[in-house]
Amino acid sequence: MKALETPVALVQAATEPSDEALCRAFLAGDEAAFGTLVERHRALVFALMRRYTARPEDAADLAQQAFLRALEASRRVFSRWSLSGPAPFRAWLIRIALNLAKNHARQGRRWLQAVQLPEAKAPGESAQEALERSERERRVRAAVLTLPRRQREVLTLRVDGGLGFREIAETLGITETNAKVNFHHAVKRLRAQVAELPEEER
C-alpha cells in the first residue's frame, strides 16, 4: 500500500512552535521567541493598519507601535496567561492594533480630503494606471471608514486579517452570529456606495 504524501506546508506547520509555546519561551527568558511572534504576525497587523491609514508608511509605523506596546506589556500579560490557561496571543495583538488604528483614524480624518500620491506601480502598470488604482483604493478606504465601528472592525478582521467568524467573535468579545450579521451589513453598505460611483471608478 502506497504511503500517503504529506504536503510540505503541513510538515512545516507541525514543526513550528505555537504562539502559546513562544509566549511561554519568552516568559522563560528566550528573547528571540517574541521576535518569532512578530515575524509570524507582521503581515496581518500591517494589513489591518492599512485599512485605517492613507499611506503605507503610516500603516508600517502603526504596526511597529502595536508590537512595541505588546512587548512592553508582554511579561505581565504572559504571566497572567500562564496562570489562567491558553495564551490568546493573536487575539490580544489584534485588539492592540485595532485600538491604535481607531485612534489614528479619529485623529487624522482630514486625510480623506487630502491629495494622495500613488503607491508603487505594479509590474507592467503605467503611471496613469497606478494613479487611478491609488485613487480607487483611497475611495475604498474612505468608504470603509464611514462604516459603523463594529462593522468596520469585523470587515477588517475578515477581509484583511483572514480571520474566521469564530475568531473574530472571540477577538471582539461578541457572538459569532453578531460577527456574521455585522459583516453582512458592512458588505451591503459598501456595495451600495460603490454602486453610486461613476462606472469608470468602480
C-alpha positions, 0 to 999 in steps of 0.5 A, a space after each residue: 500500500 502506497 504511503 500517503 504524501 504529506 504536503 510540505 506546508 503541513 510538515 512545516 506547520 507541525 514543526 513550528 512552535 505555537 504562539 502559546 509555546 513562544 509566549 511561554 519561551 519568552 516568559 522563560 527568558 528566550 528573547 528571540 521567541 517574541 521576535 518569532 511572534 512578530 515575524 509570524 504576525 507582521 503581515 496581518 497587523 500591517 494589513 489591518 493598519 492599512 485599512 485605517 491609514 492613507 499611506 503605507 508608511 503610516 500603516 508600517 509605523 502603526 504596526 511597529 507601535 502595536 508590537 512595541 506596546 505588546 512587548 512592553 506589556 508582554 511579561 505581565 500579560 504572559 504571566 497572567 496567561 500562564 496562570 489562567 490557561 491558553 495564551 490568546 496571543 493573536 487575539 490580544 495583538 489584534 485588539 492592540 492594533 485595532 485600538 491604535 488604528 481607531 485612534 489614528 483614524 479619529 485623529 487624522 480624518 482630514 486625510 480623506 480630503 487630502 491629495 494622495 500620491 500613488 503607491 508603487 506601480 505594479 509590474 507592467 502598470 503605467 503611471 496613469 494606471 497606478 494613479 487611478 488604482 491609488 485613487 480607487 483604493 483611497 475611495 475604498 478606504 474612505 468608504 470603509 471608514 464611514 462604516 459603523 465601528 463594529 462593522 468596520 472592525 469585523 470587515 477588517 478582521 475578515 477581509 484583511 486579517 483572514 480571520 474566521 467568524 469564530 475568531 473574530 467573535 472571540 477577538 471582539 468579545 461578541 457572538 459569532 452570529 453578531 460577527 456574521 450579521 455585522 459583516 453582512 451589513 458592512 458588505 451591503 453598505 459598501 456595495 451600495 456606495 460603490 454602486 453610486 460611483 461613476 462606472 469608470 471608478 468602480 
